Amino acid sequence: MQAIASSVIGGTSLFGAVGSVHGPLLGAFILATINNGANLLNVNAFWQRIITGVLIIVIVYFDGLRRRGK
């Protein structure tokens, strides 16, 4: 789930071959920062996964809106 999340956060589309090599790297950095911050705030691991899942859903939704606009 972490690999998919970092790719999606980095801009790789789940609908087709759209993305770059640098995007998932940036996405992994952002996801690691979010997880580290949640650990420092003593957020339960269950809620960290919920946050990651909601983030994936939101980004896929906006990617779908972007693709519909083309």
Backbone atoms as SQL, in Angstrom:
CREATE TABLE atoms (id INTEGER PRIMARY KEY, chain TEXT, resi INTEGER, resn TEXT, atom TEXT, x REAL, y REAL, z REAL);
INSERT INTO atoms VALUES
  (1, 'A', 1, 'MET', 'N', 0.820, -1.185, 0.000),
  (2, 'A', 1, 'MET', 'CA', 0.000, 0.000, 0.000),
  (3, 'A', 1, 'MET', 'C', 0.868, 1.254, 0.000),
  (4, 'A', 2, 'GLN', 'N', 2.001, 1.181, 0.671),
  (5, 'A', 2, 'GLN', 'CA', 2.886, 2.343, 0.723),
  (6, 'A', 2, 'GLN', 'C', 3.456, 2.669, -0.652),
  (7, 'A', 3, 'ALA', 'N', 3.790, 1.648, -1.438),
  (8, 'A', 3, 'ALA', 'CA', 4.344, 1.884, -2.771),
  (9, 'A', 3, 'ALA', 'C', 3.297, 2.497, -3.693),
  (10, 'A', 4, 'ILE', 'N', 2.081, 1.992, -3.625),
  (11, 'A', 4, 'ILE', 'CA', 1.008, 2.551, -4.444),
  (12, 'A', 4, 'ILE', 'C', 0.732, 3.988, -4.018),
  (13, 'A', 5, 'ALA', 'N', 0.683, 4.213, -2.726),
  (14, 'A', 5, 'ALA', 'CA', 0.409, 5.562, -2.226),
  (15, 'A', 5, 'ALA', 'C', 1.488, 6.543, -2.657),
  (16, 'A', 6, 'SER', 'N', 2.748, 6.149, -2.570),
  (17, 'A', 6, 'SER', 'CA', 3.819, 7.080, -2.963),
  (18, 'A', 6, 'SER', 'C', 3.783, 7.352, -4.460),
  (19, 'A', 7, 'SER', 'N', 3.424, 6.358, -5.261),
  (20, 'A', 7, 'SER', 'CA', 3.319, 6.579, -6.700),
  (21, 'A', 7, 'SER', 'C', 2.170, 7.512, -7.037),
  (22, 'A', 8, 'VAL', 'N', 1.022, 7.286, -6.402),
  (23, 'A', 8, 'VAL', 'CA', -0.149, 8.121, -6.675),
  (24, 'A', 8, 'VAL', 'C', 0.075, 9.542, -6.188),
  (25, 'A', 9, 'ILE', 'N', 0.653, 9.697, -5.016),
  (26, 'A', 9, 'ILE', 'CA', 0.939, 11.030, -4.489),
  (27, 'A', 9, 'ILE', 'C', 1.938, 11.747, -5.396),
  (28, 'A', 10, 'GLY', 'N', 2.851, 10.991, -5.987),
  (29, 'A', 10, 'GLY', 'CA', 3.855, 11.583, -6.872),
  (30, 'A', 10, 'GLY', 'C', 3.337, 11.953, -8.248),
  (31, 'A', 11, 'GLY', 'N', 2.098, 11.601, -8.559),
  (32, 'A', 11, 'GLY', 'CA', 1.524, 12.028, -9.829),
  (33, 'A', 11, 'GLY', 'C', 1.336, 10.935, -10.851),
  (34, 'A', 12, 'THR', 'N', 1.657, 9.695, -10.519),
  (35, 'A', 12, 'THR', 'CA', 1.424, 8.601, -11.444),
  (36, 'A', 12, 'THR', 'C', -0.060, 8.294, -11.478),
  (37, 'A', 13, 'SER', 'N', -0.617, 8.214, -12.681),
  (38, 'A', 13, 'SER', 'CA', -2.046, 7.972, -12.828),
  (39, 'A', 13, 'SER', 'C', -2.339, 6.482, -12.741),
  (40, 'A', 14, 'LEU', 'N', -3.400, 6.118, -12.047),
  (41, 'A', 14, 'LEU', 'CA', -3.831, 4.729, -12.000),
  (42, 'A', 14, 'LEU', 'C', -4.625, 4.345, -13.241),
  (43, 'A', 15, 'PHE', 'N', -4.962, 5.320, -14.067),
  (44, 'A', 15, 'PHE', 'CA', -5.773, 5.075, -15.256),
  (45, 'A', 15, 'PHE', 'C', -4.940, 4.814, -16.501),
  (46, 'A', 16, 'GLY', 'N', -3.674, 5.049, -16.449),
  (47, 'A', 16, 'GLY', 'CA', -2.843, 4.838, -17.622),
  (48, 'A', 16, 'GLY', 'C', -1.407, 5.210, -17.357),
  (49, 'A', 17, 'ALA', 'N', -0.604, 5.117, -18.397),
  (50, 'A', 17, 'ALA', 'CA', 0.840, 5.327, -18.271),
  (51, 'A', 17, 'ALA', 'C', 1.163, 6.820, -18.286),
  (52, 'A', 18, 'VAL', 'N', 0.841, 7.483, -17.189),
  (53, 'A', 18, 'VAL', 'CA', 1.142, 8.904, -17.050),
  (54, 'A', 18, 'VAL', 'C', 1.955, 9.070, -15.773),
  (55, 'A', 19, 'GLY', 'N', 3.134, 9.631, -15.890),
  (56, 'A', 19, 'GLY', 'CA', 3.963, 9.844, -14.710),
  (57, 'A', 19, 'GLY', 'C', 5.426, 9.948, -15.099),
  (58, 'A', 20, 'SER', 'N', 6.245, 10.159, -14.096),
  (59, 'A', 20, 'SER', 'CA', 7.683, 10.264, -14.324),
  (60, 'A', 20, 'SER', 'C', 8.410, 9.483, -13.238),
  (61, 'A', 21, 'VAL', 'N', 9.706, 9.446, -13.354),
  (62, 'A', 21, 'VAL', 'CA', 10.515, 8.748, -12.357),
  (63, 'A', 21, 'VAL', 'C', 10.627, 9.581, -11.084),
  (64, 'A', 22, 'HIS', 'N', 10.652, 10.890, -11.225),
  (65, 'A', 22, 'HIS', 'CA', 10.855, 11.770, -10.081),
  (66, 'A', 22, 'HIS', 'C', 9.603, 11.898, -9.215),
  (67, 'A', 23, 'GLY', 'N', 8.422, 11.691, -9.798),
  (68, 'A', 23, 'GLY', 'CA', 7.174, 11.837, -9.062),
  (69, 'A', 23, 'GLY', 'C', 7.041, 10.875, -7.889),
  (70, 'A', 24, 'PRO', 'N', 7.206, 9.561, -8.115),
  (71, 'A', 24, 'PRO', 'CA', 7.104, 8.636, -6.982),
  (72, 'A', 24, 'PRO', 'C', 8.154, 8.865, -5.898),
  (73, 'A', 25, 'LEU', 'N', 9.321, 9.352, -6.294),
  (74, 'A', 25, 'LEU', 'CA', 10.344, 9.684, -5.299),
  (75, 'A', 25, 'LEU', 'C', 9.869, 10.811, -4.398),
  (76, 'A', 26, 'LEU', 'N', 9.292, 11.832, -5.009),
  (77, 'A', 26, 'LEU', 'CA', 8.730, 12.937, -4.231),
  (78, 'A', 26, 'LEU', 'C', 7.539, 12.462, -3.403),
  (79, 'A', 27, 'GLY', 'N', 6.713, 11.593, -3.988),
  (80, 'A', 27, 'GLY', 'CA', 5.575, 11.045, -3.259),
  (81, 'A', 27, 'GLY', 'C', 6.001, 10.227, -2.050),
  (82, 'A', 28, 'ALA', 'N', 7.065, 9.447, -2.194),
  (83, 'A', 28, 'ALA', 'CA', 7.579, 8.660, -1.064),
  (84, 'A', 28, 'ALA', 'C', 8.094, 9.577, 0.039),
  (85, 'A', 29, 'PHE', 'N', 8.741, 10.671, -0.351),
  (86, 'A', 29, 'PHE', 'CA', 9.228, 11.640, 0.637),
  (87, 'A', 29, 'PHE', 'C', 8.059, 12.276, 1.389),
  (88, 'A', 30, 'ILE', 'N', 7.014, 12.662, 0.667),
  (89, 'A', 30, 'ILE', 'CA', 5.839, 13.275, 1.301),
  (90, 'A', 30, 'ILE', 'C', 5.141, 12.281, 2.222),
  (91, 'A', 31, 'LEU', 'N', 4.977, 11.045, 1.753),
  (92, 'A', 31, 'LEU', 'CA', 4.315, 10.028, 2.569),
  (93, 'A', 31, 'LEU', 'C', 5.133, 9.703, 3.826),
  (94, 'A', 32, 'ALA', 'N', 6.445, 9.627, 3.689),
  (95, 'A', 32, 'ALA', 'CA', 7.295, 9.374, 4.857),
  (96, 'A', 32, 'ALA', 'C', 7.210, 10.521, 5.851),
  (97, 'A', 33, 'THR', 'N', 7.116, 11.746, 5.349),
  (98, 'A', 33, 'THR', 'CA', 6.985, 12.904, 6.228),
  (99, 'A', 33, 'THR', 'C', 5.665, 12.870, 6.988),
  (100, 'A', 34, 'ILE', 'N', 4.585, 12.513, 6.279),
  (101, 'A', 34, 'ILE', 'CA', 3.269, 12.413, 6.931),
  (102, 'A', 34, 'ILE', 'C', 3.287, 11.317, 7.989),
  (103, 'A', 35, 'ASN', 'N', 3.846, 10.158, 7.651),
  (104, 'A', 35, 'ASN', 'CA', 3.899, 9.054, 8.622),
  (105, 'A', 35, 'ASN', 'C', 4.787, 9.390, 9.815),
  (106, 'A', 36, 'ASN', 'N', 5.907, 10.056, 9.574),
  (107, 'A', 36, 'ASN', 'CA', 6.793, 10.443, 10.673),
  (108, 'A', 36, 'ASN', 'C', 6.101, 11.455, 11.587),
  (109, 'A', 37, 'GLY', 'N', 5.404, 12.413, 10.986),
  (110, 'A', 37, 'GLY', 'CA', 4.671, 13.391, 11.788),
  (111, 'A', 37, 'GLY', 'C', 3.574, 12.740, 12.609),
  (112, 'A', 38, 'ALA', 'N', 2.893, 11.766, 12.016),
  (113, 'A', 38, 'ALA', 'CA', 1.846, 11.056, 12.754),
  (114, 'A', 38, 'ALA', 'C', 2.449, 10.251, 13.906),
  (115, 'A', 39, 'ASN', 'N', 3.618, 9.664, 13.680),
  (116, 'A', 39, 'ASN', 'CA', 4.291, 8.943, 14.767),
  (117, 'A', 39, 'ASN', 'C', 4.691, 9.887, 15.894),
  (118, 'A', 40, 'LEU', 'N', 5.179, 11.055, 15.538),
  (119, 'A', 40, 'LEU', 'CA', 5.583, 12.024, 16.557),
  (120, 'A', 40, 'LEU', 'C', 4.380, 12.545, 17.348),
  (121, 'A', 41, 'LEU', 'N', 3.211, 12.557, 16.698),
  (122, 'A', 41, 'LEU', 'CA', 1.985, 12.986, 17.381),
  (123, 'A', 41, 'LEU', 'C', 1.261, 11.834, 18.077),
  (124, 'A', 42, 'ASN', 'N', 1.896, 10.671, 18.107),
  (125, 'A', 42, 'ASN', 'CA', 1.352, 9.461, 18.745),
  (126, 'A', 42, 'ASN', 'C', 0.003, 9.049, 18.157),
  (127, 'A', 43, 'VAL', 'N', -0.117, 9.142, 16.827),
  (128, 'A', 43, 'VAL', 'CA', -1.323, 8.685, 16.144),
  (129, 'A', 43, 'VAL', 'C', -1.235, 7.164, 16.010),
  (130, 'A', 44, 'ASN', 'N', -2.339, 6.488, 16.300),
  (131, 'A', 44, 'ASN', 'CA', -2.399, 5.043, 16.219),
  (132, 'A', 44, 'ASN', 'C', -2.111, 4.586, 14.790),
  (133, 'A', 45, 'ALA', 'N', -1.481, 3.410, 14.633),
  (134, 'A', 45, 'ALA', 'CA', -1.137, 2.882, 13.309),
  (135, 'A', 45, 'ALA', 'C', -2.384, 2.653, 12.454),
  (136, 'A', 46, 'PHE', 'N', -3.497, 2.293, 13.076),
  (137, 'A', 46, 'PHE', 'CA', -4.752, 2.122, 12.348),
  (138, 'A', 46, 'PHE', 'C', -5.153, 3.425, 11.666),
  (139, 'A', 47, 'TRP', 'N', -5.074, 4.518, 12.388),
  (140, 'A', 47, 'TRP', 'CA', -5.460, 5.808, 11.826),
  (141, 'A', 47, 'TRP', 'C', -4.460, 6.304, 10.796),
  (142, 'A', 48, 'GLN', 'N', -3.207, 5.920, 10.919),
  (143, 'A', 48, 'GLN', 'CA', -2.223, 6.278, 9.902),
  (144, 'A', 48, 'GLN', 'C', -2.574, 5.623, 8.573),
  (145, 'A', 49, 'ARG', 'N', -3.008, 4.373, 8.613),
  (146, 'A', 49, 'ARG', 'CA', -3.431, 3.690, 7.379),
  (147, 'A', 49, 'ARG', 'C', -4.698, 4.318, 6.815),
  (148, 'A', 50, 'ILE', 'N', -5.600, 4.735, 7.695),
  (149, 'A', 50, 'ILE', 'CA', -6.813, 5.413, 7.241),
  (150, 'A', 50, 'ILE', 'C', -6.440, 6.722, 6.537),
  (151, 'A', 51, 'ILE', 'N', -5.514, 7.470, 7.103),
  (152, 'A', 51, 'ILE', 'CA', -5.061, 8.723, 6.498),
  (153, 'A', 51, 'ILE', 'C', -4.455, 8.457, 5.122),
  (154, 'A', 52, 'THR', 'N', -3.628, 7.416, 5.018),
  (155, 'A', 52, 'THR', 'CA', -3.016, 7.067, 3.735),
  (156, 'A', 52, 'THR', 'C', -4.081, 6.680, 2.718),
  (157, 'A', 53, 'GLY', 'N', -5.054, 5.896, 3.119),
  (158, 'A', 53, 'GLY', 'CA', -6.132, 5.482, 2.222),
  (159, 'A', 53, 'GLY', 'C', -6.979, 6.647, 1.753),
  (160, 'A', 54, 'VAL', 'N', -7.310, 7.545, 2.666),
  (161, 'A', 54, 'VAL', 'CA', -8.100, 8.730, 2.291),
  (162, 'A', 54, 'VAL', 'C', -7.297, 9.607, 1.335),
  (163, 'A', 55, 'LEU', 'N', -6.015, 9.725, 1.568),
  (164, 'A', 55, 'LEU', 'CA', -5.162, 10.511, 0.684),
  (165, 'A', 55, 'LEU', 'C', -5.145, 9.909, -0.726),
  (166, 'A', 56, 'ILE', 'N', -5.055, 8.591, -0.827),
  (167, 'A', 56, 'ILE', 'CA', -5.092, 7.925, -2.133),
  (168, 'A', 56, 'ILE', 'C', -6.422, 8.192, -2.822),
  (169, 'A', 57, 'ILE', 'N', -7.513, 8.049, -2.102),
  (170, 'A', 57, 'ILE', 'CA', -8.846, 8.256, -2.683),
  (171, 'A', 57, 'ILE', 'C', -9.000, 9.679, -3.192),
  (172, 'A', 58, 'VAL', 'N', -8.564, 10.653, -2.412),
  (173, 'A', 58, 'VAL', 'CA', -8.692, 12.056, -2.816),
  (174, 'A', 58, 'VAL', 'C', -7.851, 12.339, -4.065),
  (175, 'A', 59, 'ILE', 'N', -6.635, 11.831, -4.109),
  (176, 'A', 59, 'ILE', 'CA', -5.764, 12.089, -5.257),
  (177, 'A', 59, 'ILE', 'C', -6.293, 11.393, -6.510),
  (178, 'A', 60, 'VAL', 'N', -6.808, 10.172, -6.375),
  (179, 'A', 60, 'VAL', 'CA', -7.384, 9.480, -7.532),
  (180, 'A', 60, 'VAL', 'C', -8.622, 10.217, -8.023),
  (181, 'A', 61, 'TYR', 'N', -9.415, 10.757, -7.118),
  (182, 'A', 61, 'TYR', 'CA', -10.593, 11.530, -7.511),
  (183, 'A', 61, 'TYR', 'C', -10.193, 12.761, -8.328),
  (184, 'A', 62, 'PHE', 'N', -9.200, 13.505, -7.845),
  (185, 'A', 62, 'PHE', 'CA', -8.758, 14.689, -8.573),
  (186, 'A', 62, 'PHE', 'C', -8.074, 14.330, -9.890),
  (187, 'A', 63, 'ASP', 'N', -7.414, 13.182, -9.938),
  (188, 'A', 63, 'ASP', 'CA', -6.817, 12.720, -11.192),
  (189, 'A', 63, 'ASP', 'C', -7.912, 12.405, -12.196),
  (190, 'A', 64, 'GLY', 'N', -8.998, 11.800, -11.743),
  (191, 'A', 64, 'GLY', 'CA', -10.123, 11.528, -12.622),
  (192, 'A', 64, 'GLY', 'C', -10.757, 12.798, -13.143),
  (193, 'A', 65, 'LEU', 'N', -10.878, 13.810, -12.287),
  (194, 'A', 65, 'LEU', 'CA', -11.406, 15.099, -12.732),
  (195, 'A', 65, 'LEU', 'C', -10.484, 15.746, -13.770),
  (196, 'A', 66, 'ARG', 'N', -9.204, 15.634, -13.543),
  (197, 'A', 66, 'ARG', 'CA', -8.234, 16.204, -14.475),
  (198, 'A', 66, 'ARG', 'C', -8.302, 15.506, -15.827),
  (199, 'A', 67, 'ARG', 'N', -8.450, 14.178, -15.807),
  (200, 'A', 67, 'ARG', 'CA', -8.530, 13.422, -17.057),
  (201, 'A', 67, 'ARG', 'C', -9.831, 13.711, -17.807),
  (202, 'A', 68, 'ARG', 'N', -10.905, 13.955, -17.078),
  (203, 'A', 68, 'ARG', 'CA', -12.181, 14.279, -17.711),
  (204, 'A', 68, 'ARG', 'C', -12.137, 15.626, -18.413),
  (205, 'A', 69, 'GLY', 'N', -11.300, 16.517, -17.913),
  (206, 'A', 69, 'GLY', 'CA', -11.180, 17.851, -18.488),
  (207, 'A', 69, 'GLY', 'C', -10.440, 17.874, -19.818),
  (208, 'A', 70, 'LYS', 'N', -9.676, 16.828, -20.118),
  (209, 'A', 70, 'LYS', 'CA', -8.884, 16.809, -21.348),
  (210, 'A', 70, 'LYS', 'C', -9.714, 16.423, -22.530);
